[in-house]
């Protein structure tokens, strides 16, 4: 292989970006790692509860295929199945790898890695580091990448932002335009493969459990450049977060995994419908009513997140919220001190922000925007597909541009299971790290042969947009526009959706987009001008908001996180298909693609009775080659 | 009730105080106030000004971004709850300032790259054989895991460096956090293999000998990492290592 061809750009330094960088550097590739922050501060640090892997050390007969079954069912059959199967098969190896990198997993008495229970499953399958698992996994990978940095194989460009993909005349990726966030300087960076690992778009909703870096702008930019954006309407709402004015702080699912219970005071004069259609009273008046346990006797408080969020909202809408407000109790006061210790870092967060001690007083929580199952469309040829080796896993429809981690759309379908995100991030990063060398090998010409014009033109477009933003002189404030748009989205495009409100929301986003032309920046400087940086990102956030809303409007069914009371059932006949949004000036063009269901035919997604099942997946290929 | 944020802002050699006034809302913290300024960038005198620049990320004290001086104390701004600070100080003016031991970028933002470079100096990683090996790492006792987990929650926020009198522009001192990271990897059964080289990296200029035992670091650490314990442990090991080297012993455990 030509040495000059061995250069790759990775954008984003969370778990996905770092595992990809590490895998590439290990094979001798030179990686330029771009991040809007020090990679060690990436949003992966916020993941609390754990990472799933069917290592089966608790005598439960767990297996990677049962893990795959749970994941397929948890995603309400909207996810392609071959990627899930291979991810779950790789999961135990990922845990072992992270263990060898020194990740501080909790231990059993014998010194083995311990596993806990999590939502949407009946097995103890979740490895964890206290209640800051994401942080610990990220640090372990950050450390490995720092090693490669010292060896000269990785060069970091921190506080730099991806602005545009550079495509040559054959629509092949040849580099990116990047902006230094300290000086606002725009420049060109060349390479023959670009990996996008920029996380989710939580900030589109302004207040979410996401870090403030998670604007989704990189995906928005690519979408406007022609990248297909898939399943945008599937936004996970986490059932348990602390309400706040700047952020909704996550209270980990591990709290329930360790025995935490959700309740409100009952009111026997009110009736609620159970999943199997019975009408039951809402507990006993003035006594704690553990509604999840009563509605879902088999799985109880560990229902998947979409179900948990809907039930919390339903109970609050019936006027049963604590103090009549939109909040319910999440209670760990009955748990022993040893369990409190395992949850220390989240309980501490609660105490720091509310001033109340959750060991003594039940926590007050409410659902919050948490994760985007949707993201950049990526190809994923299965192991036994005839054209497996002429296609590339995790490559977007823009040739040479890959997408991994939360910013891609694979693995989770219509709802993600808790503790599967850390897994999908590391797995997709490793996988892209295996596919890219083959892509570069097969590439006939390198970027050195590309015409200088393509780079100059890309840079010029960004320079002009920057000029345009600085010259705008209207009366609107971009931060206020953000607040208005996000309030609208939170009301209409989260837990419960109606076609009437969704249609109104599309008009409203378009109105915001118009008013955005009339902003003026309160800061015209060139040093660390955060107002300009956000104003630039906001353009792309409005476009992503349109994909989410229109995707939701056109999907007339109830599937996973997408709930429309007007259409209360999953409709496999019409909607067992993935949404594809393609950019168009007025509003997104929505089309659909079939879901790959070769391993498990759709069944009813029921958590009210079923316990452990004999999961049977068909057509598992024999020639699967895992990335580690 | 109204309160004031008095912010030391500007760029190198052009710093000045500017005040902003707010109506107190329950749950307000320093960051939510800075966000309000973005929406309405008007100072206490009623003048239109540029919004204040600051660093932020997770807003739940786990990423280390939003370090600054709040009433002179290095801490994370996201957990600086306004109501509590007013109660503690009895004053409804809160002062914000950037860290003083790192190059100033603008307003409340400084460049903390030095801290990350010092992690390279002490080889703060496991020298793994990469992704091709199979199998778990060595078994680890619950006690050991607890010790290592606490050390490993260091988010490189640099509060310890800011509070340390030995960290200043005339010194190369790595500061408490990298020393504590050296301890973390020396504690790890695999990391221990490289312990001697980590210890040697702390024997030279800017190393452990520069600690003046002021013990400020352990008081300001937002993660309650036992930094002074780490410094003492590494101090002992450095002495042992130096002695071994002096006597030419090859035996290293």
Interface residues (C-beta under 8 A of the other chain):
Chain A: X22 X23 X26 X37 X38 X40 X41 X42 X43 X45 X46 X93 X95 X96 X97 X99 X100 X101 X102 X104 X105 X106 X107 X108 X109 X110 X111 X112 X113 X129 X130 X132 X135 X136 X139 X140 X143 X144 X146 X147 X149 X150 X182 X211 X212 X213 X244 X245 X246 X247 X249 X250 X345 X349 X352 X353 X354 X355 X430 X477 X479 X480 X483 X522 X523 X525 X527 X528 X529 X530 X531 X628
Chain B: X11 X25 X27 X28 X29 X31 X32 X35 X38 X39 X40 X41 X48 X49 X50 X51 X53 X55 X56 X57 X58 X59 X60 X61 X62 X63 X64 X65 X78 X79 X81 X84 X105 X106 X107 X109 X112 X116 X119 X120 X124 X125 X126 X127 X128 X130 X131 X132 X133 X134 X135 X136 X137 X139 X140 X141 X142 X145 X148 X149 X152 X153 X155 X156 X185 X188 X190 X191
